[in-house]
Amino acid sequence: MKQLTRITLDPNVMGGKACVRGLRVTVGTVMGLLAAGRSREEILQAYPYLESEDIDEALAYAAWRVEEREVPLAAV
């Protein structure tokens, strides 16, 4: 997977959730809008400070996270 340069994780922004370029727009918000049937154009109109590439990277990040699997460490 190519490096994602537009997705940021900062504990001081939106509680450390994955955000777009440090803005207070989470990847989850973008995914929720797409899942609700909003078009790319509608999202960009609602959030004029976002760029089309931000949506592309939010999709790539979400797809990557879905494939991740957390395995609990065995207790010692």
N, CA, C and O of each residue as an XYZ file, in Angstrom:
304
protein
N       0.848     -1.183      0.000
C       0.000      0.000      0.000
C       0.889      1.241      0.000
O       1.913      1.288      0.682
N       0.490      2.222     -0.760
C       1.255      3.462     -0.795
C       1.115      4.196      0.530
O       0.146      4.005      1.265
N       2.088      5.028      0.817
C       2.062      5.784      2.060
C       0.923      6.804      2.024
O       0.737      7.511      1.035
N       0.173      6.865      3.110
C      -0.933      7.811      3.205
C      -0.434      9.078      3.889
O      -0.089      9.058      5.071
N      -0.397     10.159      3.156
C       0.142     11.410      3.691
C      -0.950     12.363      4.165
O      -0.649     13.369      4.807
N      -2.191     12.069      3.866
C      -3.286     12.969      4.225
C      -4.051     12.525      5.468
O      -4.908     13.259      5.959
N      -3.755     11.351      5.972
C      -4.445     10.841      7.156
C      -3.534     11.040      8.361
O      -2.385     10.598      8.357
N      -4.048     11.704      9.387
C      -3.257     12.013     10.564
C      -3.918     11.451     11.810
O      -5.141     11.335     11.897
N      -3.072     11.106     12.774
C      -3.535     10.640     14.073
C      -2.849     11.498     15.128
O      -1.631     11.429     15.296
N      -3.624     12.297     15.830
C      -3.089     13.211     16.840
C      -3.998     13.125     18.053
O      -5.194     13.396     17.946
N      -3.451     12.751     19.213
C      -4.303     12.623     20.395
C      -5.000     13.927     20.783
O      -5.982     13.904     21.526
N      -4.511     15.046     20.296
C      -5.117     16.336     20.621
C      -6.197     16.766     19.634
O      -6.831     17.805     19.821
N      -6.410     15.979     18.590
C      -7.424     16.307     17.583
C      -8.418     15.162     17.508
O      -8.051     14.037     17.168
N      -9.662     15.441     17.820
C     -10.758     14.467     17.750
C     -10.439     13.188     18.534
O     -10.783     12.084     18.113
N      -9.781     13.360     19.667
C      -9.504     12.226     20.539
C      -8.571     11.187     19.947
O      -8.585     10.029     20.365
N      -7.763     11.587     18.982
C      -6.805     10.665     18.387
C      -7.355      9.827     17.254
O      -6.661      8.949     16.740
N      -8.602     10.087     16.852
C      -9.162      9.349     15.715
C      -8.436      9.757     14.436
O      -7.856     10.839     14.348
N      -8.483      8.872     13.455
C      -7.873      9.174     12.157
C      -8.630     10.328     11.511
O      -9.842     10.261     11.306
N      -7.889     11.388     11.195
C      -8.490     12.586     10.600
C      -7.855     12.874      9.249
O      -6.806     12.330      8.901
N      -8.505     13.724      8.516
C      -7.995     14.163      7.221
C      -7.158     15.415      7.440
O      -7.670     16.449      7.870
N      -5.882     15.316      7.144
C      -4.929     16.434      7.195
C      -4.978     17.233      8.494
O      -4.800     18.451      8.476
N      -5.215     16.571      9.605
C      -5.239     17.262     10.890
C      -6.480     18.104     11.118
O      -6.599     18.774     12.144
N      -7.394     18.074     10.180
C      -8.649     18.806     10.325
C      -9.579     18.029     11.245
O      -9.324     16.862     11.540
N     -10.613     18.640     11.683
C     -11.577     17.968     12.560
C     -12.640     17.230     11.739
O     -13.835     17.296     12.028
N     -12.172     16.540     10.725
C     -13.021     15.674      9.908
C     -12.392     14.288      9.970
O     -11.283     14.078      9.479
N     -13.103     13.353     10.572
C     -12.529     12.023     10.736
C     -12.765     11.166      9.501
O     -13.661     11.421      8.696
N     -11.939     10.155      9.384
C     -12.128      9.170      8.322
C     -13.513      8.543      8.485
O     -14.196      8.279      7.495
N     -13.924      8.305      9.722
C     -15.242      7.739      9.984
C     -16.370      8.616      9.468
O     -17.374      8.110      8.965
N     -16.212      9.922      9.587
C     -17.229     10.842      9.064
C     -17.339     10.713      7.551
O     -18.440     10.636      7.005
N     -16.199     10.690      6.882
C     -16.197     10.570      5.422
C     -16.808      9.237      5.010
O     -17.624      9.187      4.089
N     -16.419      8.158      5.687
C     -16.963      6.837      5.363
C     -18.468      6.792      5.622
O     -19.217      6.213      4.835
N     -18.907      7.394      6.706
C     -20.337      7.424      7.015
C     -21.137      8.157      5.958
O     -22.232      7.731      5.592
N     -20.595      9.255      5.470
C     -21.285     10.014      4.428
C     -21.370      9.195      3.135
O     -22.412      9.164      2.480
N     -20.278      8.542      2.779
C     -20.301      7.698      1.583
C     -21.272      6.537      1.751
O     -22.015      6.206      0.827
N     -21.268      5.919      2.928
C     -22.170      4.786      3.187
C     -23.626      5.221      3.167
O     -24.510      4.432      2.834
N     -23.878      6.479      3.523
C     -25.242      7.000      3.508
C     -25.697      7.399      2.106
O     -26.829      7.844      1.915
N     -24.801      7.234      1.125
C     -25.185      7.518     -0.249
C     -24.810      8.902     -0.749
O     -25.195      9.290     -1.853
N     -24.060      9.651      0.056
C     -23.634     10.970     -0.394
C     -22.573     10.816     -1.474
O     -21.715      9.938     -1.391
N     -22.634     11.651     -2.461
C     -21.644     11.601     -3.534
C     -20.390     12.357     -3.109
O     -20.407     13.150     -2.167
N     -19.322     12.095     -3.815
C     -18.065     12.812     -3.573
C     -18.304     14.323     -3.686
O     -17.796     15.101     -2.878
N     -19.070     14.719     -4.681
C     -19.342     16.141     -4.898
C     -20.113     16.748     -3.728
O     -19.835     17.873     -3.314
N     -21.086     16.000     -3.195
C     -21.854     16.486     -2.046
C     -20.962     16.653     -0.814
O     -21.104     17.619     -0.064
N     -20.055     15.716     -0.615
C     -19.147     15.795      0.532
C     -18.231     16.999      0.390
O     -18.022     17.740      1.351
N     -17.685     17.195     -0.799
C     -16.793     18.334     -1.021
C     -17.531     19.660     -0.897
O     -16.944     20.666     -0.499
N     -18.794     19.662     -1.231
C     -19.584     20.889     -1.086
C     -19.880     21.160      0.386
O     -19.849     22.310      0.824
N     -20.165     20.112      1.147
C     -20.460     20.260      2.575
C     -19.209     20.617      3.375
O     -19.289     21.312      4.388
N     -18.065     20.141      2.919
C     -16.785     20.395      3.579
C     -15.833     21.012      2.555
O     -14.971     20.316      2.019
N     -15.977     22.313      2.278
C     -15.219     22.929      1.179
C     -13.700     22.929      1.379
O     -12.960     23.155      0.422
N     -13.234     22.684      2.580
C     -11.800     22.636      2.836
C     -11.215     21.250      2.542
O      -9.999     21.070      2.604
N     -12.062     20.280      2.224
C     -11.575     18.971      1.803
C     -11.289     18.978      0.306
O     -11.838     19.778     -0.452
N     -10.421     18.068     -0.090
C     -10.083     17.902     -1.499
C     -10.428     16.474     -1.914
O     -10.532     15.584     -1.070
N     -10.601     16.266     -3.188
C     -10.956     14.952     -3.698
C      -9.955     13.885     -3.251
O     -10.340     12.755     -2.947
N      -8.677     14.246     -3.214
C      -7.634     13.313     -2.784
C      -7.810     12.908     -1.321
O      -7.409     11.811     -0.932
N      -8.406     13.783     -0.508
C      -8.670     13.446      0.892
C      -9.649     12.280      0.978
O      -9.479     11.381      1.802
N     -10.659     12.295      0.136
C     -11.644     11.206      0.129
C     -10.984      9.914     -0.339
O     -11.244      8.846      0.214
N     -10.132     10.008     -1.354
C      -9.415      8.819     -1.835
C      -8.591      8.194     -0.717
O      -8.617      6.977     -0.532
N      -7.862      9.016      0.027
C      -7.020      8.476      1.090
C      -7.851      7.977      2.267
O      -7.471      7.003      2.915
N      -8.970      8.621      2.554
C      -9.846      8.133      3.617
C     -10.359      6.735      3.269
O     -10.426      5.860      4.132
N     -10.716      6.534      2.013
C     -11.147      5.210      1.556
C     -10.013      4.187      1.667
O     -10.230      3.064      2.123
N      -8.831      4.569      1.257
C      -7.682      3.656      1.322
C      -7.362      3.311      2.772
O      -7.071      2.155      3.082
N      -7.413      4.297      3.661
C      -7.128      4.051      5.079
C      -8.178      3.118      5.677
O      -7.842      2.176      6.394
N      -9.431      3.380      5.383
C     -10.511      2.540      5.920
C     -10.376      1.107      5.419
O     -10.571      0.167      6.188
N     -10.049      0.928      4.160
C      -9.877     -0.416      3.608
C      -8.710     -1.121      4.295
O      -8.799     -2.312      4.596
N      -7.634     -0.409      4.542
C      -6.480     -0.980      5.223
C      -6.840     -1.386      6.649
O      -6.469     -2.472      7.097
N      -7.561     -0.524      7.366
C      -7.920     -0.812      8.758
C      -8.864     -2.008      8.861
O      -8.792     -2.772      9.824
N      -9.728     -2.173      7.899
C     -10.651     -3.306      7.919
C      -9.868     -4.615      7.832
O     -10.282     -5.623      8.406
N      -8.768     -4.607      7.135
C      -7.956     -5.815      6.981
C      -7.055     -6.084      8.186
O      -6.534     -7.190      8.331
N      -6.866     -5.089      9.049
C      -6.031     -5.267     10.227
C      -6.719     -6.190     11.228
O      -7.946     -6.248     11.313
N      -5.909     -6.893     11.966
C      -6.443     -7.782     12.985
C      -5.611     -7.625     14.240
O      -4.392     -7.791     14.205
N      -6.257     -7.309     15.346
C      -5.544     -7.165     16.609
C      -5.601     -8.480     17.348
O      -6.671     -9.062     17.523
N      -4.453     -8.943     17.776
C      -4.350    -10.195     18.492
C      -3.916     -9.888     19.921
O      -2.849     -9.311     20.130
N      -4.724    -10.263     20.903
C      -4.336     -9.975     22.292
C      -3.103    -10.782     22.681
O      -2.940    -11.937     22.288
N      -2.248    -10.145     23.458
C      -1.068    -10.821     23.960
C      -1.460    -11.765     25.078
O      -2.371    -11.476     25.854
N      -0.785    -12.870     25.158
C      -1.063    -13.842     26.222
C      -0.635    -13.267     27.560
O       0.412    -12.626     27.663
N      -1.436    -13.495     28.575
C      -1.088    -13.049     29.924
C       0.079    -13.876     30.441
O       0.151    -15.082     30.202
N       0.974    -13.233     31.138
C       2.161    -13.926     31.659
C       1.908    -14.428     33.059
O       2.790    -15.037     33.666
